[in-house]
């Protein structure tokens, strides 16, 4: 990337990378370590002026250079980006753990896996061209070709900002697009390290990728509203996804939306309970329950409910919530104290319609200060029409629900507006096939949970969004198809 005055950015100061230049414009805000409740740095809060400059640069670069027409060049650039990120895995993982509260092992997995996803994107730039040709009648020739869509606005959440930003950046680069990436203020210092990796990638021209961090809500609407932005790739809540879809209609933007989830974990009476326990606890606590695929609903066949219930109670009760860098912590704090209080209030309200099996709650003591720690909770409910079942919670809370047979399990599993993930636990292969076939979810797992791979698509159904990322389809999200027709002279 061609840059002016780029120097190593202190980890205590977050800045924005706009068309190859560092920018300190905007208000100075603080970023907080939820493990301590204390400030660990400041960052420049990007706004509409910075968004406008970045969009203009992305538009100009796309329209006036040959970036979109040289797939081998783009493949080499993405490979260089992967190499640069791989060299800084530990540094970026530590920063992310300190900013969003995920345990260090989880953040190391996130950053190292992102390297693999970028390498897949690099290959896709030269392998997945998507075109075809045919003589459809004597002397009549048709050919299709895929072309870069243009300028992409990428909006990334705070729970996994490295992998979820690169999940769009990688295939968008492979497709030949330019982009403006809006990243969250909660992970501002980590965002700056990601921007440094991009700045160090000299084979990516200035103007192709800009990284903006904002603590408010100015950059995202600017991307959605701008006629110079051709597409929005958004990962986040269903509520915000709906707002983006409505606003994007004014310019008929292409949208890729991966939204909220309410993953059911369906346990039949023939399941291997050792496998169930490993997955159920992880599904509740991974990323501290702040994951679109969190296994927040445990559906158990009635004949084994009395056996499994005390096992889950014991497992969740015995978990230790602690600092993200402490190797003895089973899960870290939520993103902030307000989130912990919100989750606690929802669980407290659930006592009016459910049975509290594990109360959990906010933890705030000398070793775990700041008010962001939340001990996991488990609530037994027998109704579908209650908030704990219908709403995405974003915290380490599970419901315990009982079903009678396969039909009842499918009815309950499909009984929310979400359709992102679902899992089935059974030793009967054909039962698993029947049930997963009838589940309305984009991810379905059998005797496991949360297993993903860069070579296979990810996306949701129903109110969990539309569009696919990862796998061979990912590059096509950022491309248009053009048809060429020719008739030979007679």
NORNOR-V126766 format. One record per pair of residues at least 6 apart in sequence whose ideal C-beta (glycine too) atoms are under 8 Angstrom apart, sorted by the first residue. I is the first residue (numbers start at 0). J is the second residue. Records with the same first field share a line. If there is no record, write none. Layout:
# NORNOR-V126766
I=J + J
This chain:
# NORNOR-V126766
0=19 + 197 + 198 + 199 + 200 + 201 + 202 + 203 + 204 + 205 + 207 + 208
1=19 + 201 + 204 + 205
2=19 + 20 + 21 + 198 + 205
3=19 + 20
4=20 + 21
5=19 + 20 + 21 + 198
6=21
7=195
8=14 + 21 + 191 + 192 + 194 + 195
10=40 + 94 + 188 + 191 + 192
11=39 + 40 + 41 + 188
12=40 + 41 + 42 + 188 + 191
13=30 + 40 + 41 + 42 + 43 + 187 + 188 + 190 + 191 + 212
14=21 + 22 + 23 + 42 + 43 + 191 + 194
15=21 + 22 + 23 + 24 + 25 + 43 + 45 + 49 + 194 + 209 + 210 + 211 + 212
16=22 + 194 + 197 + 198 + 208 + 209 + 210
17=49 + 52 + 53 + 56 + 209 + 211
18=52 + 53 + 56 + 57 + 60 + 205 + 206 + 209
19=198 + 204 + 205 + 206
20=205
21=198
22=43 + 45 + 49
23=43
24=43 + 45 + 46 + 48 + 49
25=43 + 44 + 45 + 46 + 49
26=43 + 44
27=41 + 42 + 43 + 44
28=41 + 42 + 44 + 184 + 187 + 214
29=38 + 40 + 41 + 42
30=38 + 39 + 40 + 41 + 42 + 98 + 184 + 185 + 186 + 187 + 188
31=37 + 38 + 39 + 185 + 335 + 369
32=38 + 39 + 97 + 98
33=99 + 100 + 323 + 331 + 332 + 333 + 334 + 335 + 336 + 369 + 371
34=97 + 100 + 322 + 323 + 324 + 331 + 332 + 367 + 369 + 371
35=322 + 368 + 369
36=336 + 368 + 369 + 370 + 371
37=369
39=97 + 98 + 188
40=187 + 188
42=184 + 187 + 188 + 190 + 191 + 212 + 214
43=212
44=184 + 212 + 213 + 214 + 215
45=181 + 211 + 212 + 213 + 217 + 218
46=213 + 215 + 217 + 218
47=217 + 218 + 221
49=211 + 218
50=179 + 181 + 211 + 217 + 218 + 221 + 222 + 225
51=221 + 225
53=179 + 209 + 211
54=150 + 179 + 221 + 222 + 225 + 227 + 228
55=227
56=205 + 206 + 209
57=150 + 177 + 178 + 179 + 206 + 207 + 209 + 227
58=149 + 150 + 177 + 227
59=206
60=66 + 177 + 204 + 205 + 206 + 207
61=67 + 147 + 149 + 150 + 176 + 177
64=204 + 206
66=72 + 73 + 175 + 177 + 204 + 207
67=146 + 147 + 175 + 176
68=175
70=124 + 125 + 128 + 173 + 175
71=124 + 125
72=202
73=124 + 172 + 173 + 175
74=121 + 122 + 124 + 125 + 173
75=121 + 202
76=172 + 200 + 202 + 203
77=117 + 118 + 120 + 121 + 124 + 169 + 172 + 173
78=117 + 118 + 121
79=200 + 201 + 202 + 203
80=117 + 172 + 196 + 197 + 200 + 203
81=114 + 117 + 118 + 121
83=196 + 199 + 200
84=91 + 110 + 113 + 114 + 117 + 165 + 196
85=111 + 114
87=192 + 195 + 196
88=107 + 110 + 111 + 114
89=107
90=192
91=106 + 110 + 161 + 189 + 192 + 193 + 196
92=103 + 106 + 107 + 109 + 110 + 111
93=103 + 106 + 324
94=188 + 189 + 192
95=101 + 106 + 109 + 110 + 160 + 161 + 186 + 189
96=102 + 103 + 105 + 106 + 323 + 324 + 331
97=188 + 323 + 324
98=185 + 186 + 187 + 188 + 189
99=157 + 158 + 160 + 185 + 186 + 189 + 334
100=287 + 323 + 331 + 332 + 333 + 334 + 371
101=109 + 158 + 286 + 287 + 323 + 331
102=323 + 328 + 330 + 331
103=323 + 324 + 326
105=285 + 286
109=159 + 161 + 162
110=161 + 162
112=162 + 453
113=161 + 162 + 165 + 166
115=453
116=162 + 165 + 166 + 169 + 453 + 469
117=165 + 169
119=169 + 453 + 454 + 469
120=169 + 170 + 172 + 173 + 473 + 474
121=169 + 173
123=170 + 173 + 471 + 473 + 474
124=172 + 173 + 174 + 474
127=173 + 471 + 474 + 475
128=144 + 145
129=143 + 144 + 145 + 474 + 475 + 478 + 480
130=142 + 143 + 144 + 145
131=142 + 143
132=140 + 141 + 142 + 143
133=140 + 141 + 142
134=140 + 141
135=141
138=486 + 487 + 489
139=484 + 485 + 486 + 487
140=484 + 485 + 486 + 487
141=482 + 483 + 484
142=482 + 483 + 484
143=480 + 481 + 482 + 483
144=480 + 481 + 483
145=174 + 475 + 478 + 479 + 480 + 481
146=175 + 478 + 479 + 480 + 481
147=174 + 175 + 176 + 477 + 478 + 479
148=174 + 176 + 229 + 230 + 253 + 477 + 478 + 479
149=176 + 177 + 228 + 229 + 230
150=176 + 177 + 178 + 179 + 227 + 228 + 229 + 230
151=167 + 171 + 176 + 177 + 178 + 179 + 228 + 229 + 230 + 231 + 232 + 477
152=178 + 179 + 181 + 219 + 222 + 223 + 225 + 228 + 230 + 231 + 232
153=164 + 167 + 168 + 171 + 178 + 179 + 180 + 181 + 231 + 232 + 233
154=181 + 219 + 222 + 231 + 232 + 233 + 234 + 235 + 243
155=163 + 164 + 167 + 180 + 181 + 182 + 183 + 234
156=163 + 183 + 234 + 235
157=183 + 184 + 185 + 186 + 334
158=286 + 289 + 290 + 291 + 334
159=286 + 290
160=182 + 183 + 186 + 189 + 190 + 193
161=189 + 193
163=234
164=180 + 182 + 193
166=234 + 457 + 468 + 469 + 473
167=178 + 180 + 232 + 234 + 255 + 468
168=178 + 180 + 208
169=473
170=468 + 473 + 474 + 476 + 477
171=178 + 232 + 477
172=178 + 203 + 207 + 208
173=474 + 477
174=474 + 475 + 476 + 477 + 478
175=478
176=230 + 477
177=206 + 207 + 208
178=207 + 208 + 209
179=209 + 211 + 218 + 222 + 228
180=208 + 209 + 210 + 211
181=211 + 212 + 213 + 218 + 219 + 222
182=190 + 193 + 210 + 211 + 212 + 213
183=190 + 212 + 213
184=212 + 213 + 214 + 215
185=334 + 335
187=212 + 214
190=210 + 212
191=210 + 212
193=210
194=210
197=203 + 208 + 210
211=218
213=219
219=243
220=246
222=228 + 231
223=231 + 243 + 246 + 247 + 252
224=246 + 249 + 250
225=250
226=250
228=250 + 252
229=252 + 253
230=252 + 253 + 254 + 255 + 477
231=243 + 247 + 252 + 253 + 254 + 255
232=255 + 466 + 468 + 476 + 477
233=239 + 240 + 243 + 254 + 255 + 256 + 257
234=256 + 257 + 258 + 291
235=258
236=258 + 259 + 391
237=258 + 259 + 391 + 416 + 417 + 462 + 463 + 464
240=256 + 258 + 259 + 464
243=254 + 256
244=254 + 256
247=254
254=465 + 466
255=464 + 465 + 466 + 467 + 468 + 476
256=464 + 465 + 466
257=291 + 419 + 457 + 458 + 459 + 463 + 464 + 466 + 468
258=291 + 419 + 459 + 462 + 463 + 464
259=291 + 391 + 417 + 419 + 462 + 463
260=291 + 292 + 293 + 391 + 417 + 419 + 420 + 459 + 463
261=295 + 296 + 388 + 389 + 390 + 391 + 415 + 417 + 419
262=282 + 292 + 293 + 294 + 295 + 296 + 419 + 420 + 421 + 422 + 440 + 448
263=294 + 296 + 297 + 298 + 411 + 412 + 421 + 422
264=278 + 279 + 282 + 294 + 296 + 297 + 298 + 421 + 422 + 424 + 448
265=298 + 402 + 408 + 412 + 421 + 422 + 423 + 424 + 434
266=275 + 279 + 297 + 298 + 299 + 300 + 303 + 307 + 424
267=300 + 408 + 423 + 424 + 425 + 427 + 430
268=300 + 302 + 303
269=425 + 426 + 427 + 430
270=303 + 424 + 425 + 426 + 446
271=424 + 426 + 446
272=303 + 306 + 307 + 310
274=424 + 446 + 447
275=307 + 424
276=310 + 311 + 314
278=294 + 422 + 424 + 446 + 447 + 448 + 449
279=294 + 297 + 311 + 314 + 397 + 448
280=311 + 314 + 315 + 318
281=294 + 448 + 449
282=292 + 293 + 294 + 422 + 448 + 449
283=293 + 294 + 295 + 315 + 375 + 395 + 396 + 397
284=318 + 329 + 330 + 375 + 395
285=293 + 449
286=293
287=330 + 331 + 332 + 333 + 373 + 394 + 395
288=295 + 330 + 333 + 373 + 375 + 392 + 393 + 394 + 395 + 396
289=333 + 334 + 338 + 393 + 394
291=391 + 419 + 420 + 463
292=419 + 420 + 442 + 448 + 449
293=392 + 393 + 395
294=397 + 420 + 422 + 448 + 449
295=391 + 392 + 396 + 397 + 398
296=388 + 397 + 398 + 400 + 412
297=311 + 397 + 398 + 399 + 400
298=400 + 401 + 402 + 408 + 411 + 412
299=307 + 308 + 399 + 400 + 401 + 402
300=401 + 402 + 403 + 404 + 408
301=401 + 402 + 403
304=399 + 401
308=356 + 379 + 399
311=356 + 377 + 397 + 399
312=356 + 357 + 377
315=357 + 359 + 375 + 376 + 377 + 397
316=357
318=329 + 330 + 374 + 375
319=327 + 328 + 329 + 330
320=328 + 329 + 330 + 331 + 332 + 362 + 367 + 372 + 373 + 374 + 375
321=327 + 328 + 329 + 330 + 331 + 366 + 367 + 372
322=328 + 331 + 332 + 366 + 367
323=331 + 332
330=375 + 395
332=339 + 367 + 369 + 371 + 372 + 373
333=339 + 342 + 371 + 372 + 373 + 394
334=371
335=371
336=369 + 370 + 371
338=371 + 373 + 393 + 394
339=361 + 370 + 371 + 372 + 373 + 394
340=361 + 370
341=394
342=373 + 392 + 393 + 394 + 396
343=360 + 361 + 373
345=386 + 387 + 390 + 392 + 396
346=355 + 358 + 359 + 360 + 376 + 378 + 387 + 396
348=386
349=355 + 378 + 380 + 385 + 386 + 387
352=380 + 382 + 385
353=378 + 379 + 380 + 381 + 385 + 387 + 398
354=378 + 379 + 380
355=376 + 377 + 378
356=377 + 378 + 379 + 399
357=375 + 376 + 377
358=376
359=373 + 374 + 375 + 376 + 377 + 395 + 396
360=373 + 374 + 376
361=370 + 372 + 373 + 374
362=372 + 373 + 374
363=369 + 370 + 372
373=394 + 395
374=395
375=395 + 396 + 397
376=395 + 396 + 397
377=396 + 397 + 398 + 399
378=387 + 396 + 397 + 398 + 399
379=398 + 399 + 400
380=387 + 388 + 398 + 399 + 400
381=400 + 401
382=388
383=389 + 411 + 414 + 415
387=396 + 398
388=398 + 400 + 414 + 415
389=415 + 416
391=417
400=411
402=408 + 410 + 411
405=430 + 433 + 434
408=434
409=434 + 437 + 438
412=421 + 438 + 440
413=437 + 438 + 439
416=461 + 462
417=459 + 461 + 462 + 463
418=439 + 440 + 441 + 459 + 460 + 461 + 462 + 463
419=440 + 441 + 442 + 459 + 460 + 463 + 464
420=440 + 441 + 442 + 443 + 444 + 448 + 449
421=435 + 438 + 440 + 442 + 443 + 444
422=443 + 444 + 445 + 447 + 448
423=430 + 431 + 434 + 435 + 438 + 443 + 444 + 445 + 446
424=445 + 446
425=431 + 434 + 445 + 446
426=446
431=445 + 446
435=443 + 445
439=460 + 461
440=459 + 460 + 463
441=457 + 458 + 459 + 460 + 463
442=451 + 457
444=450
451=457 + 469
452=469
453=469 + 470
454=469 + 470 + 471
455=469 + 470
456=467 + 468 + 469 + 470 + 471 + 472 + 473
457=467 + 468 + 469 + 470
458=464 + 465 + 466 + 467 + 468
459=465
466=476
467=473 + 476
468=476
